[in-house]
Amino acid sequence: MLAIAIVASVVRSQAIISGTFSIIKQSQSLGYFPRVKVVHTSDKIHGQIYILEINWILIILCIAITIGFRYIKHMGNASGLAEMAVMLVTTCLTSLAIILCWHKQPIIALYYLLFFGAIELLYFSAGAGTNYYVGVGF
């Protein structure tokens, strides 16, 4: 179980790092983010970048989250709620894409949203019912 937990945390941390750097790089190319020095760490693999300022922000946020939640159980509950919220937002955005990108009838998007949204809201409400406390001192 410990080995699975370690592998899962490594995969999750790599996903967060890769996603953050990718979003910053794309935001810079669109002109929505201030210019920062981007270091390309590999000549052979495209997209391997390092941004010092973003790395420090991630370190500070990780420390703040660890101090704020204090207990692993609380972090696990918050992580589960975040995953469920991502699923719910993805369903909402997919229903929007059904209308705007695929040019389908709004009623189809509404049926999609009602069916999958209801399932995800049930899942989210079950996870929100777990008692965890956010913040210092609880």
C-alpha positions as CSV (number, residue, x, y, z in Angstrom):
1,M,0.0,0.0,0.0
2,L,2.9,2.4,0.8
3,A,4.4,1.7,-2.6
4,I,1.2,2.5,-4.4
5,A,0.8,5.7,-2.4
6,I,4.3,6.8,-3.2
7,V,3.8,6.1,-6.9
8,A,0.5,8.0,-6.9
9,S,2.0,11.0,-5.2
10,V,4.8,11.1,-7.7
11,V,2.4,10.9,-10.6
12,R,0.2,13.6,-9.2
13,S,3.1,16.0,-8.4
14,Q,4.5,15.5,-11.9
15,A,1.1,16.3,-13.4
16,I,0.7,19.5,-11.3
17,I,4.2,20.6,-12.3
18,S,3.8,19.8,-16.0
19,G,0.3,21.4,-16.1
20,T,1.5,24.5,-14.3
21,F,4.4,25.1,-16.6
22,S,2.4,24.3,-19.7
23,I,-0.3,26.8,-18.7
24,I,2.3,29.5,-18.0
25,K,4.0,28.9,-21.3
26,Q,0.7,29.1,-23.2
27,S,-0.4,32.1,-21.3
28,Q,2.9,33.9,-22.1
29,S,2.5,33.1,-25.8
30,L,-1.0,34.6,-25.8
31,G,0.3,37.7,-23.9
32,Y,-1.7,37.0,-20.7
33,F,1.2,36.4,-18.3
34,P,4.2,38.6,-17.6
35,R,7.5,37.6,-19.2
36,V,9.6,35.3,-17.1
37,K,12.8,33.5,-18.0
38,V,11.9,30.0,-19.4
39,V,14.8,27.5,-19.3
40,H,14.5,24.6,-21.8
41,T,16.0,21.7,-19.9
42,S,16.3,19.3,-22.9
43,D,17.5,19.8,-26.4
44,K,16.0,16.5,-27.5
45,I,12.6,16.5,-25.9
46,H,10.3,19.4,-26.8
47,G,8.4,21.1,-24.0
48,Q,10.8,20.3,-21.1
49,I,10.9,23.7,-19.4
50,Y,11.8,25.2,-16.0
51,I,10.6,28.5,-14.7
52,L,12.3,29.6,-11.4
53,E,9.6,32.0,-10.2
54,I,6.8,29.4,-10.8
55,N,8.8,26.7,-9.0
56,W,9.1,29.0,-5.9
57,I,5.4,29.8,-6.0
58,L,4.6,26.0,-6.1
59,I,7.0,25.4,-3.1
60,I,5.4,28.1,-1.0
61,L,1.8,26.9,-1.9
62,C,2.8,23.3,-0.9
63,I,4.1,24.4,2.4
64,A,1.1,26.6,3.1
65,I,-1.3,23.8,2.2
66,T,0.6,21.4,4.5
67,I,0.6,23.9,7.4
68,G,-3.1,24.8,6.8
69,F,-4.5,21.3,6.7
70,R,-2.2,19.8,9.3
71,Y,-3.5,16.2,9.1
72,I,-3.2,13.8,6.1
73,K,-6.9,12.9,6.5
74,H,-7.9,16.5,5.9
75,M,-5.6,16.8,2.9
76,G,-7.1,13.6,1.5
77,N,-10.6,14.8,1.9
78,A,-9.8,18.2,0.3
79,S,-8.1,16.4,-2.6
80,G,-11.1,14.3,-3.1
81,L,-13.4,17.3,-3.1
82,A,-11.1,19.0,-5.6
83,E,-11.3,16.0,-7.9
84,M,-15.0,15.9,-7.7
85,A,-15.2,19.7,-8.4
86,V,-13.0,19.2,-11.5
87,M,-15.4,16.5,-12.7
88,L,-18.4,18.8,-12.2
89,V,-16.7,21.7,-14.0
90,T,-15.7,19.4,-16.9
91,T,-19.3,18.3,-17.3
92,C,-20.5,21.9,-17.4
93,L,-17.9,22.9,-19.9
94,T,-18.6,19.8,-22.1
95,S,-22.3,20.8,-22.2
96,L,-21.2,24.2,-23.3
97,A,-19.0,22.7,-26.0
98,I,-22.0,20.6,-27.2
99,I,-23.8,23.8,-28.0
100,L,-20.9,26.1,-29.1
101,C,-18.4,23.8,-30.8
102,W,-20.5,20.8,-32.0
103,H,-23.6,23.0,-32.9
104,K,-26.1,20.6,-31.3
105,Q,-29.5,21.5,-29.9
106,P,-29.4,23.1,-26.4
107,I,-31.8,20.4,-25.2
108,I,-29.1,17.7,-25.9
109,A,-26.7,19.7,-23.8
110,L,-29.3,20.1,-21.1
111,Y,-30.0,16.3,-21.0
112,Y,-26.2,15.7,-20.9
113,L,-25.8,18.2,-18.0
114,L,-28.8,16.8,-16.1
115,F,-27.8,13.2,-16.4
116,F,-24.0,13.4,-15.6
117,G,-24.4,16.5,-13.4
118,A,-26.9,14.8,-11.2
119,I,-24.5,11.8,-10.7
120,E,-21.6,14.1,-10.0
121,L,-23.5,16.3,-7.6
122,L,-24.5,13.2,-5.6
123,Y,-20.9,12.1,-5.5
124,F,-19.8,15.6,-4.6
125,S,-22.4,16.0,-1.8
126,A,-21.3,12.6,-0.4
127,G,-17.7,13.8,-0.3
128,A,-18.7,17.2,1.1
129,G,-20.5,15.4,4.0
130,T,-17.2,14.1,5.3
131,N,-16.1,16.2,8.3
132,Y,-12.8,17.9,7.7
133,Y,-11.7,21.3,8.8
134,V,-9.8,23.8,6.7
135,G,-7.6,26.3,8.3
136,V,-5.1,26.7,11.1
137,G,-6.4,26.0,14.7
138,F,-9.2,23.6,14.0
